[in-house]
Amino acid sequence: MTETERPTNSETLQPFSSIAVVGVGQTGGYFLREIAFYSKRLAGIQTYGIVRSVPDVRPVYIDHQVKLSDNPTEVLGSERPPQLVIVTVPIHEVAAALQPFTEYDGDVTILLTQNGVGTGELAQQVLRNRPNIRVVRGSLFTSVSYKPDGSLEYDHERRQIAFAPVPLPGQDDDKVYEEAHRLRRFFDSLGHQTHVLEDFKSMEWTKLLANSFGRSMIATGKLPSETFNDPDYYRREVESFLARAHAMHKAGIRIEYFPWLNLRSLERQLKLVHRSRMDAAPVMGARIRGKVSRAYTKSRGDIPPAAARKWYEDHELDPEILEYALPFIHLADQFNCPAPFVDHMVKEWYQWKETQRQLLESAK
């Protein structure tokens, strides 16, 4: 694959006049808020929020113009059916979210925005006989969280999203690639930084690699500033990051470049510092460590990952933790590479907590 983008007829691609968002949590709320905020300027987009059950009280971050529904079939059969469906449910719920589209005959574009790997291939399996559906993989690089009042908080200067086409069996790759550019143009109009790639698999793995730095905080509960200033934890994070990147290289998975994130450069710098044992030195090592720490806190703030906050604040064990930790463990094992220590640590921590939870449930 090449980073040189193929020519498209992007000037003739039309924007979307009706959009549905499946799942209205933090990420779904983000998309609904962004679309609703700019809707007037974009000639009034009809927006739907599809959830398992309609909440008794509308969340404060969901605009009153958004039509909430717990019936995807009803939304697809409405007078203005969605031309774009953004699926934001957790990765283990994607198959169920795609099921209503297996019998849908209308033209629709589906944007999958989950972190993790395998979602694009899952869509190819579930929707393999639907030539009317165009699937695009999305990677959102904007960190979204809740404020105490229930509203959403994110950096408006760092609204960044990348796209990659997911051709279904028998589809014209170029047509789906053009659809990715249609999405790019739409999100450009919303004020986002955008980027289009050709390979959705490498985009999935690269985003997972990007999200992996600092993963030890899930098990430790430490803040980023504490993790990066602790020589032992920082060393483990660097070793695990390099192990993941090495496994990707061995598997032939390209580490993609994004205009706002260059993981190839980060890998080169960390590899140089780590191999020369300069990571404990006061000059070069400290400079790289400070650069990593600043980049992390600038994009996410000095707060642990969402999965860590769910556990330490709400005592909720996020099942997505394993969806993020296991892929690199399996990839390293498949290609006989050094295993990422942090991913193994998080896996064992999760299994321990899950065992405790099950014991407490059985004792009730």
C-alpha positions as CSV (number, residue, x, y, z in Angstrom):
1,M,0.0,0.0,0.0
2,T,1.1,3.6,-0.6
3,E,0.4,6.8,1.3
4,T,-0.2,8.5,-2.0
5,E,-4.0,8.8,-2.2
6,R,-5.8,7.6,-5.3
7,P,-7.6,10.3,-7.4
8,T,-11.3,10.4,-6.7
9,N,-14.3,12.3,-8.0
10,S,-14.7,14.0,-4.6
11,E,-16.0,17.2,-6.1
12,T,-19.1,15.3,-7.3
13,L,-19.7,13.4,-4.0
14,Q,-22.8,14.6,-2.2
15,P,-23.1,15.2,1.6
16,F,-25.4,13.2,3.8
17,S,-28.9,14.6,4.5
18,S,-29.9,12.0,7.0
19,I,-27.7,10.3,9.6
20,A,-28.3,7.7,12.3
21,V,-25.9,7.0,15.2
22,V,-26.1,3.6,16.8
23,G,-25.1,3.9,20.4
24,V,-25.3,7.2,22.3
25,G,-22.5,6.8,24.8
26,Q,-19.5,9.1,24.9
27,T,-18.5,8.5,21.3
28,G,-22.0,8.4,19.9
29,G,-22.9,11.5,21.8
30,Y,-19.8,13.2,20.3
31,F,-20.9,12.5,16.8
32,L,-24.5,13.6,17.5
33,R,-23.3,16.8,19.1
34,E,-21.0,17.6,16.3
35,I,-23.6,16.9,13.6
36,A,-26.3,18.8,15.5
37,F,-24.1,21.8,16.1
38,Y,-23.2,22.2,12.5
39,S,-26.6,21.0,11.1
40,K,-28.0,24.5,10.3
41,R,-24.9,25.4,8.2
42,L,-25.2,22.0,6.4
43,A,-28.9,22.6,5.4
44,G,-30.6,20.7,8.2
45,I,-29.5,17.1,8.6
46,Q,-32.0,14.7,10.0
47,T,-30.4,12.8,12.9
48,Y,-31.4,9.7,14.7
49,G,-30.0,8.1,17.8
50,I,-30.5,4.3,18.0
51,V,-30.1,2.7,21.4
52,R,-31.2,-0.5,23.1
53,S,-33.9,1.3,25.1
54,V,-34.9,5.0,24.9
55,P,-33.8,6.7,28.2
56,D,-36.5,8.2,30.4
57,V,-34.6,11.4,30.5
58,R,-32.8,12.6,27.4
59,P,-29.1,12.9,28.1
60,V,-27.9,16.5,28.3
61,Y,-25.5,16.0,25.4
62,I,-28.2,14.8,23.0
63,D,-29.8,17.7,21.1
64,H,-33.6,17.9,21.3
65,Q,-33.7,17.7,17.5
66,V,-32.2,14.2,17.5
67,K,-34.9,11.5,17.3
68,L,-34.1,8.7,19.7
69,S,-35.3,5.2,18.9
70,D,-34.8,1.6,20.1
71,N,-36.0,0.2,16.8
72,P,-33.4,0.2,14.0
73,T,-35.9,-1.3,11.6
74,E,-38.3,1.6,12.2
75,V,-35.6,4.1,11.6
76,L,-34.5,2.4,8.4
77,G,-38.1,2.4,7.2
78,S,-38.8,6.1,8.0
79,E,-39.7,8.8,5.5
80,R,-36.1,10.0,5.6
81,P,-34.0,6.9,6.1
82,P,-30.4,7.5,7.0
83,Q,-27.9,7.7,4.2
84,L,-25.1,7.4,6.8
85,V,-25.1,5.1,9.9
86,I,-22.3,5.7,12.4
87,V,-21.9,2.6,14.6
88,T,-20.3,3.5,17.9
89,V,-21.3,0.5,20.1
90,P,-18.5,-1.4,21.9
91,I,-16.6,-3.8,19.7
92,H,-18.2,-6.9,21.2
93,E,-21.7,-5.5,20.2
94,V,-20.9,-4.7,16.5
95,A,-22.3,-8.0,15.1
96,A,-25.7,-7.4,16.7
97,A,-25.7,-3.8,15.6
98,L,-25.1,-4.8,12.0
99,Q,-27.7,-7.5,12.0
100,P,-30.7,-5.3,11.0
101,F,-28.8,-4.3,7.8
102,T,-28.6,-7.9,6.5
103,E,-32.2,-7.6,5.3
104,Y,-32.1,-3.9,4.3
105,D,-32.4,-3.0,0.6
106,G,-31.8,0.8,0.7
107,D,-28.5,2.4,-0.2
108,V,-26.6,3.3,3.0
109,T,-23.1,3.9,4.2
110,I,-22.0,2.4,7.5
111,L,-19.1,4.0,9.4
112,L,-17.5,1.7,12.1
113,T,-15.6,3.7,14.7
114,Q,-14.7,1.1,17.3
115,N,-11.1,0.9,18.7
116,G,-9.6,-2.6,18.3
117,V,-9.0,-4.9,15.4
118,G,-11.2,-7.3,13.4
119,T,-14.3,-5.1,13.1
120,G,-13.8,-4.5,9.3
121,E,-13.5,-8.2,8.7
122,L,-16.5,-8.9,10.8
123,A,-18.6,-6.4,8.7
124,Q,-17.4,-8.2,5.6
125,Q,-18.7,-11.5,7.0
126,V,-22.0,-10.2,8.3
127,L,-22.9,-8.0,5.3
128,R,-21.3,-10.1,2.5
129,N,-24.5,-10.4,0.5
130,R,-25.5,-6.7,0.6
131,P,-24.2,-4.8,-2.5
132,N,-26.3,-1.8,-1.5
133,I,-24.2,-1.2,1.6
134,R,-20.9,0.6,1.7
135,V,-18.7,0.1,4.8
136,V,-16.0,2.5,5.9
137,R,-13.7,2.0,8.9
138,G,-13.2,5.1,11.0
139,S,-10.6,5.9,13.7
140,L,-11.5,8.8,15.9
141,F,-8.5,10.3,17.7
142,T,-10.5,12.7,19.9
143,S,-10.6,11.8,23.5
144,V,-14.2,12.2,24.9
145,S,-15.3,12.1,28.5
146,Y,-18.2,13.2,30.7
147,K,-18.2,16.3,32.8
148,P,-19.8,16.1,36.3
149,D,-23.0,17.6,35.0
150,G,-23.3,14.8,32.4
151,S,-22.3,16.9,29.4
152,L,-19.4,15.9,27.1
153,E,-15.9,17.2,27.3
154,Y,-13.3,17.1,24.5
155,D,-10.7,19.3,22.9
156,H,-12.3,21.1,20.0
157,E,-8.9,21.9,18.5
158,R,-8.1,18.1,18.3
159,R,-11.1,16.7,16.4
160,Q,-9.3,14.2,14.2
161,I,-10.6,11.2,12.3
162,A,-9.2,8.9,9.7
163,F,-11.1,6.6,7.2
164,A,-10.4,3.5,5.3
165,P,-12.7,1.6,2.9
166,V,-13.9,-1.9,3.7
167,P,-15.0,-3.5,0.4
168,L,-17.6,-6.2,0.8
169,P,-17.2,-9.3,-1.4
170,G,-17.9,-8.5,-5.1
171,Q,-17.8,-4.7,-4.6
172,D,-15.7,-2.3,-6.6
173,D,-12.8,-1.2,-4.3
174,D,-12.6,2.2,-6.0
175,K,-16.3,2.9,-5.3
176,V,-15.9,2.2,-1.6
177,Y,-12.7,4.3,-1.6
178,E,-14.7,7.2,-3.0
179,E,-17.2,6.7,-0.2
180,A,-14.3,7.1,2.3
181,H,-13.6,10.4,0.6
182,R,-17.2,11.4,0.8
183,L,-17.0,10.9,4.6
184,R,-13.8,12.9,4.6
185,R,-15.4,15.8,2.9
186,F,-18.3,15.7,5.3
187,F,-16.2,15.7,8.4
188,D,-14.0,18.4,6.8
189,S,-17.2,20.5,6.8
190,L,-17.7,19.8,10.5
191,G,-14.2,21.3,11.2
192,H,-12.3,18.0,11.7
193,Q,-8.8,17.2,10.6
194,T,-9.2,14.2,8.3
195,H,-7.2,11.6,6.6
196,V,-7.9,8.6,4.2
197,L,-6.0,5.4,4.1
198,E,-6.3,2.4,1.7
199,D,-5.8,-0.5,4.2
200,F,-8.4,-0.7,7.0
201,K,-6.5,-3.5,8.7
202,S,-3.3,-1.6,9.1
203,M,-5.3,1.4,10.3
204,E,-7.0,-0.7,12.9
205,W,-3.7,-2.1,14.2
206,T,-2.0,1.3,14.1
207,K,-4.8,2.9,16.1
208,L,-4.6,0.0,18.6
209,L,-0.8,0.6,18.8
210,A,-1.4,4.3,19.5
211,N,-3.9,3.5,22.3
212,S,-1.6,0.9,23.9
213,F,0.9,3.4,25.3
214,G,0.1,3.8,29.0
215,R,-2.0,0.6,29.2
216,S,-0.4,-0.3,32.5
217,M,-2.6,2.4,34.1
218,I,-5.6,0.1,33.7
219,A,-4.0,-2.3,36.3
220,T,-2.2,0.2,38.4
221,G,-4.7,3.1,38.6
222,K,-1.8,5.5,38.2
223,L,-2.0,8.9,36.4
224,P,-0.1,9.4,33.2
225,S,2.3,11.9,35.0
226,E,2.9,9.2,37.6
227,T,3.5,6.4,35.1
228,F,5.8,8.4,32.9
229,N,7.9,9.7,35.8
230,D,8.3,6.2,37.3
231,P,11.4,4.7,35.7
232,D,10.2,1.1,36.1
233,Y,6.7,1.6,34.7
234,Y,8.0,3.9,31.9
235,R,10.6,1.3,30.9
236,R,7.9,-1.4,30.8
237,E,5.7,0.8,28.7
238,V,8.5,1.5,26.2
239,E,9.5,-2.2,26.0
240,S,5.8,-3.2,25.4
241,F,5.3,-0.6,22.8
242,L,8.4,-1.7,20.9
243,A,7.3,-5.4,21.2
244,R,3.9,-4.5,19.7
245,A,5.5,-2.6,16.9
246,H,8.0,-5.5,16.3
247,A,5.1,-8.0,16.1
248,M,3.4,-5.8,13.5
249,H,6.5,-5.6,11.4
250,K,6.9,-9.4,11.6
251,A,3.3,-9.9,10.5
252,G,3.7,-7.5,7.6
253,I,1.2,-5.0,9.1
254,R,2.1,-1.4,8.1
255,I,2.4,1.2,10.8
256,E,0.4,3.9,9.2
257,Y,1.1,7.6,9.2
258,F,-1.4,10.2,10.3
259,P,-0.9,13.9,9.8
260,W,-1.4,14.4,13.6
261,L,0.4,11.3,14.8
262,N,3.7,9.7,13.5
263,L,4.2,6.5,15.4
264,R,7.0,5.4,13.0
265,S,9.1,8.4,14.3
266,L,8.2,7.6,17.9
267,E,9.2,4.0,17.4
268,R,12.6,5.0,15.9
269,Q,13.3,7.4,18.8
270,L,12.2,4.9,21.5
271,K,14.2,2.1,19.9
272,L,17.3,4.3,19.8
273,V,17.0,5.4,23.3
274,H,16.1,1.9,24.6
275,R,18.8,0.0,22.8
276,S,21.5,2.4,23.8
277,R,20.3,2.2,27.4
278,M,19.9,6.0,27.4
279,D,16.4,5.9,28.8
280,A,17.8,6.3,32.3
281,A,20.3,9.0,31.3
282,P,19.6,12.6,32.2
283,V,19.8,14.1,28.7
284,M,18.5,12.2,25.7
285,G,16.3,9.8,27.7
286,A,14.7,12.5,29.7
287,R,14.0,14.5,26.6
288,I,12.2,11.6,24.9
289,R,10.3,10.7,28.0
290,G,9.2,14.3,28.4
291,K,8.1,14.4,24.8
292,V,6.0,11.2,25.2
293,S,4.5,12.5,28.4
294,R,3.5,15.8,26.9
295,A,2.1,14.3,23.8
296,Y,-0.1,11.9,25.9
297,T,-1.4,14.5,28.3
298,K,-2.0,17.0,25.5
299,S,-4.3,14.6,23.7
300,R,-5.9,12.9,26.7
301,G,-5.2,15.0,29.8
302,D,-3.5,13.8,32.9
303,I,-6.2,11.1,33.5
304,P,-6.0,7.3,33.2
305,P,-7.7,5.5,30.2
306,A,-11.5,5.2,30.2
307,A,-11.3,1.5,31.2
308,A,-9.3,2.4,34.2
309,R,-11.7,5.2,35.2
310,K,-14.7,2.8,34.9
311,W,-13.1,0.4,37.4
312,Y,-11.5,2.8,39.9
313,E,-14.4,5.3,39.9
314,D,-17.5,3.1,39.1
315,H,-16.2,-0.4,39.9
316,E,-17.3,-1.5,36.4
317,L,-15.0,-4.0,34.7
318,D,-14.9,-3.0,31.0
319,P,-15.0,-6.1,28.8
320,E,-13.3,-4.2,26.1
321,I,-10.0,-4.4,28.1
322,L,-9.3,-7.8,26.7
323,E,-10.3,-6.7,23.2
324,Y,-7.4,-4.3,23.4
325,A,-4.8,-6.4,25.2
326,L,-5.2,-9.8,23.6
327,P,-4.6,-9.0,19.9
328,F,-0.9,-8.1,20.4
329,I,-0.4,-11.1,22.7
330,H,-1.8,-13.4,20.0
331,L,0.1,-11.6,17.2
332,A,3.4,-11.9,19.1
333,D,2.8,-15.6,19.8
334,Q,1.8,-16.3,16.1
335,F,5.0,-14.8,14.8
336,N,7.3,-16.0,17.6
337,C,8.0,-12.5,18.9
338,P,8.7,-11.2,22.4
339,A,5.4,-10.7,24.2
340,P,4.3,-7.3,25.4
341,F,4.8,-7.4,29.1
342,V,2.1,-4.8,29.9
343,D,-0.5,-6.6,27.8
344,H,0.1,-9.8,29.8
345,M,-0.1,-7.8,33.0
346,V,-3.4,-6.3,32.1
347,K,-4.8,-9.6,30.9
348,E,-3.9,-11.3,34.2
349,W,-5.3,-8.3,36.2
350,Y,-8.6,-8.5,34.3
351,Q,-8.9,-12.2,34.8
352,W,-8.2,-11.8,38.5
353,K,-10.9,-9.1,38.8
354,E,-13.4,-11.1,36.8
355,T,-12.9,-14.1,39.0
356,Q,-13.4,-12.0,42.1
357,R,-16.6,-10.6,40.6
358,Q,-18.0,-14.0,39.8
359,L,-17.2,-15.3,43.3
360,L,-19.1,-12.3,44.8
361,E,-22.0,-12.9,42.5
362,S,-22.2,-16.6,43.4
363,A,-22.0,-15.8,47.1
364,K,-25.1,-13.6,47.0
